[in-house]
Amino acid sequence: MALAGPLLFRLGYSLYARTRLGFLFYKRQVKKARERFPHGHSVSQPLGFRGVKIVPIPVLSNNYSYLVIDTDSGRAAVVDPSDPLAVQAAIEEEGVMLEAILCTHKHWDHSGGNAALLQQHGSCKVYGSAVDAIPELTHPVGDREKLSVGCLTFEALATPGHTVGHVAFVLDAGPFGGPPCLFSGDLLFLAGCVMVAVCLAAGRLFEGSPETMLASLDAAVGLGEDTLLWPGHEYALECLSFARLLELDNPALEQKLLWATQQRQEKRSTCPSTLGEERTYNPFLRTHRRELQEALGLQRGSGEHHDAFRARVLREVRRRKDLYKAT
């Protein structure tokens, strides 16, 4: 019986990710979200640099798509178009031409709008990982591969763990006077991280491992502390509340939780944060910190490699987060 829950989850996940039942479930999600949130689940603010505009689009019940615009040419890319109607409305409001869809991974709540947008924008290119069965994929990208939209340059960053082919996209905003912008999909959220890969009794993960996810998180953090984090979901309050249970004496965490609570009371978006901020309160980025390790009751074993120990810490944080969500 101990395996019943994980096995049912694995079955449900397989049906969602690999069959038409998953697409039908996604369509139902879209319909319900449009009825419940006719103007989106959050109030978001565009962010602009010289020649660049980033428009967060709140979709479904907690997802974000992003319209990234080269304002000089009027060309744009959209990241993870969950709801094609909401994305098309943003395209028309901004008066831009959609040139590319950047799809972080295959899950329908990130890729479900690809086909409809491609029908409306026939010359649009769809970028993503060939490993991940991205719907309507036209241009597979590899790790560190660059692509252009107008004068904008994005770099694909292979970040497996949530899915085997998960890719984050990094906008180089340096030429426009801005910091790097990480569109993280389901790799990283404000104070959080997702591994669909929940643990089975044998310690296996569906589409990755703690070691794989740790390497992906390290790759993201390596982009630099000023990097803006644009996550795929609005999970800030839940993630910060959980993080506070692990670190009761963390001033940066307390301050961010107070701010996020106020934002969410007013239905305002909490993105973006910066990777520098995240390292001060996101437990999934703090596996190297002694205070977190001690809070979890974990010690590095004799002869245990540093990264192997960090992966063990990451696994325990994820396990506790799963239990927190379950309650």
BELNORJO-V999791 format. One record per residue. N is the residue number from 1. SS is DSSP state (H for helix, E for strand, L for the rest). OMEGA is omega in degrees with one decimal (NA if undefined). D_LAST is the distance of its C-alpha to the last C-alpha in Angstrom with 1 decimal. Layout:
n/ss/omega/d_last
N/SS/OMEGA/D_LAST
N/SS/OMEGA/D_LAST
This chain:
n/ss/omega/d_last
1/L/-176.9/19.7
2/L/-178.5/17.8
3/L/-172.4/18.9
4/H/-178.9/18.1
5/H/178.2/14.8
6/H/-179.4/16.3
7/H/175.9/19.6
8/H/177.3/18.3
9/H/-179.5/16.6
10/H/177.6/20.0
11/H/179.5/21.9
12/H/179.3/20.1
13/H/179.3/20.5
14/H/178.5/24.2
15/H/-178.9/24.9
16/H/-171.5/23.5
17/H/-167.8/25.3
18/H/-177.4/28.5
19/L/178.3/29.5
20/H/176.2/30.5
21/H/177.7/27.5
22/H/179.0/25.5
23/H/179.0/28.1
24/H/176.4/28.0
25/H/177.9/24.2
26/H/-180.0/24.8
27/H/177.3/27.7
28/H/176.3/25.5
29/H/-179.0/23.0
30/H/-178.1/26.1
31/H/-178.5/27.5
32/H/-179.3/24.4
33/H/178.2/24.0
34/H/178.8/27.7
35/H/-176.1/27.5
36/H/-177.6/24.6
37/L/-176.3/25.7
38/L/178.7/29.5
39/L/-179.9/30.0
40/L/-175.0/27.0
41/L/-176.8/23.5
42/L/171.8/24.9
43/E/-177.2/28.3
44/L/180.0/29.5
45/L/173.8/32.7
46/L/176.4/35.0
47/E/-177.4/36.2
48/E/165.8/39.8
49/E/176.5/42.0
50/L/178.0/45.7
51/L/-179.1/45.9
52/E/173.5/42.1
53/E/178.0/39.6
54/E/-177.3/35.9
55/E/173.9/34.4
56/E/179.7/30.6
57/E/178.1/29.9
58/E/-176.2/26.5
59/E/-175.4/25.8
60/L/-176.1/23.3
61/L/179.7/20.1
62/L/179.9/19.6
63/E/167.8/22.3
64/E/161.5/25.4
65/E/179.9/28.8
66/E/172.8/31.6
67/E/-176.7/35.3
68/E/-166.6/37.4
69/E/164.4/40.9
70/E/-170.2/44.2
71/L/179.4/45.8
72/L/-177.6/49.3
73/L/-176.4/49.4
74/L/177.1/46.9
75/E/-173.2/45.2
76/E/170.8/41.4
77/E/173.7/38.6
78/E/177.6/35.2
79/E/174.0/32.1
80/L/-177.2/29.6
81/L/-176.0/30.9
82/L/-178.1/28.0
83/L/-174.8/29.7
84/H/179.1/33.5
85/H/178.7/34.5
86/H/179.0/32.7
87/H/179.6/34.2
88/H/177.6/37.6
89/H/178.4/37.5
90/H/178.0/36.9
91/H/-179.1/39.8
92/H/179.3/42.1
93/H/-179.7/41.2
94/H/179.1/42.0
95/L/-176.2/45.0
96/L/176.9/44.4
97/E/179.8/45.0
98/E/-177.8/42.1
99/E/-175.3/43.4
100/E/168.4/40.3
101/E/177.2/36.7
102/E/-171.7/34.7
103/L/-174.5/31.9
104/L/179.6/29.4
105/L/-166.9/28.2
106/L/-173.2/28.3
107/L/-170.4/25.0
108/H/-179.3/26.1
109/H/173.8/24.1
110/H/-174.5/26.4
111/H/-171.1/29.5
112/L/-179.3/29.7
113/L/-175.7/32.4
114/H/-174.2/34.7
115/H/-178.0/37.0
116/H/179.6/37.5
117/H/178.2/38.3
118/H/176.0/40.6
119/H/-178.9/42.5
120/H/-176.5/43.1
121/L/-169.3/43.9
122/L/-178.4/46.0
123/L/-178.2/46.8
124/L/177.5/43.3
125/E/178.7/42.2
126/E/-178.2/38.7
127/E/177.0/37.7
128/E/-178.2/35.0
129/L/175.3/34.7
130/H/-178.6/36.8
131/H/-165.4/34.4
132/H/176.5/31.5
133/L/178.9/33.2
134/L/177.8/33.1
135/L/175.4/34.3
136/L/-179.1/37.9
137/L/177.4/38.2
138/L/-175.1/41.7
139/E/176.5/41.7
140/E/178.9/39.7
141/L/176.6/39.1
142/L/-178.7/38.9
143/L/177.7/37.6
144/L/176.6/39.4
145/L/-176.9/41.3
146/E/177.4/42.4
147/E/-176.0/42.9
148/E/172.8/44.5
149/E/-170.8/44.0
150/L/177.5/47.0
151/L/-178.6/47.4
152/E/176.7/43.7
153/E/175.7/42.9
154/E/173.3/39.5
155/E/176.2/38.6
156/E/-179.7/36.3
157/E/179.3/34.1
158/E/-176.6/32.8
159/L/-179.0/29.2
160/L/179.2/27.9
161/L/174.8/24.5
162/L/165.3/22.3
163/L/-176.4/25.2
164/L/-177.2/28.5
165/L/-177.7/30.5
166/L/179.3/28.4
167/E/169.9/30.8
168/E/179.7/30.5
169/E/-176.7/33.4
170/E/175.1/35.1
171/E/174.5/37.6
172/L/-178.6/40.5
173/L/180.0/41.1
174/H/179.7/43.5
175/H/-178.3/46.6
176/H/178.1/45.3
177/L/-178.8/44.6
178/L/176.8/40.9
179/L/172.5/38.3
180/L/179.1/36.9
181/E/-178.7/34.1
182/E/173.0/31.3
183/E/-161.1/29.8
184/E/-178.4/26.9
185/E/179.2/25.3
186/L/174.6/22.1
187/L/-167.5/23.3
188/L/176.2/22.3
189/E/172.4/20.6
190/L/179.6/20.8
191/L/-176.0/19.0
192/E/-178.1/17.3
193/L/178.7/18.3
194/L/168.3/17.3
195/L/-179.3/18.3
196/L/173.2/18.1
197/L/174.7/19.1
198/L/-171.5/16.0
199/L/168.9/17.3
200/L/-178.2/18.8
201/L/-179.5/19.8
202/L/178.8/23.1
203/L/-179.6/21.6
204/L/179.7/22.9
205/L/-172.6/21.7
206/L/-173.2/22.5
207/L/179.1/24.6
208/L/178.1/24.9
209/L/175.7/24.2
210/H/179.5/23.0
211/H/178.7/26.8
212/H/-179.3/27.3
213/H/178.3/24.6
214/H/178.9/25.8
215/H/179.0/29.3
216/H/177.9/28.3
217/H/178.1/26.5
218/H/178.2/29.7
219/H/179.0/31.9
220/H/-178.8/30.1
221/H/179.3/30.4
222/L/179.1/34.0
223/L/177.8/34.8
224/L/-172.7/35.2
225/L/-178.3/33.5
226/L/-179.8/35.0
227/L/177.3/33.5
228/E/179.7/31.6
229/E/176.5/28.2
230/E/-173.2/27.7
231/E/-179.1/24.3
232/L/-177.4/23.5
233/E/172.1/20.4
234/L/-178.6/19.4
235/L/-167.2/16.2
236/H/-174.7/17.6
237/H/-179.9/15.4
238/H/-176.3/12.1
239/H/179.2/13.9
240/H/178.9/15.8
241/H/176.5/13.1
242/H/-178.7/11.6
243/H/-179.2/15.2
244/H/177.4/15.9
245/H/-179.1/13.7
246/H/-178.3/16.0
247/L/-175.6/19.2
248/L/-177.2/19.7
249/L/-179.7/23.4
250/L/-175.7/23.7
251/H/179.7/25.9
252/H/178.5/25.7
253/H/178.7/21.9
254/H/-178.7/22.1
255/H/-179.6/24.9
256/H/179.3/23.2
257/H/177.4/20.0
258/H/179.6/22.4
259/H/-178.0/24.3
260/H/178.1/21.5
261/H/178.0/20.1
262/H/179.0/23.7
263/H/-175.2/24.1
264/H/173.9/21.1
265/H/178.8/22.1
266/L/179.9/25.4
267/L/179.5/23.8
268/E/178.4/25.6
269/L/177.5/25.0
270/L/-178.9/24.0
271/L/6.8/26.1
272/L/163.7/28.1
273/E/173.7/27.3
274/E/178.1/29.5
275/H/175.1/29.0
276/H/175.3/30.4
277/H/-175.2/27.8
278/H/-178.6/25.0
279/H/179.8/26.4
280/H/-176.6/25.9
281/H/-178.3/22.2
282/L/-175.0/20.6
283/H/-179.6/19.3
284/H/175.9/20.2
285/H/-175.6/23.7
286/L/-178.3/23.9
287/L/179.2/23.9
288/L/-173.6/27.4
289/L/-177.3/26.7
290/H/-176.9/27.2
291/H/176.9/24.9
292/H/179.6/21.8
293/H/-179.7/23.1
294/H/178.3/23.5
295/H/179.8/20.1
296/L/-178.7/18.8
297/L/-176.8/21.4
298/L/175.0/23.3
299/L/178.5/27.1
300/L/-178.8/29.4
301/L/177.5/31.3
302/L/-179.7/35.0
303/L/-179.1/36.4
304/L/179.0/33.1
305/L/-177.0/33.6
306/H/-178.1/32.1
307/H/176.1/30.4
308/H/176.8/29.2
309/H/177.8/27.5
310/H/178.0/26.0
311/H/177.4/24.6
312/H/175.0/23.1
313/H/179.4/21.4
314/H/178.8/20.2
315/H/-178.5/18.7
316/H/175.9/16.8
317/H/-180.0/15.6
318/H/179.5/14.4
319/H/-179.3/12.8
320/H/177.3/10.7
321/H/177.8/10.0
322/H/177.7/8.9
323/H/178.9/6.4
324/H/178.4/5.4
325/H/-177.1/5.4
326/H/-178.8/3.8
327/L/NA/0.0
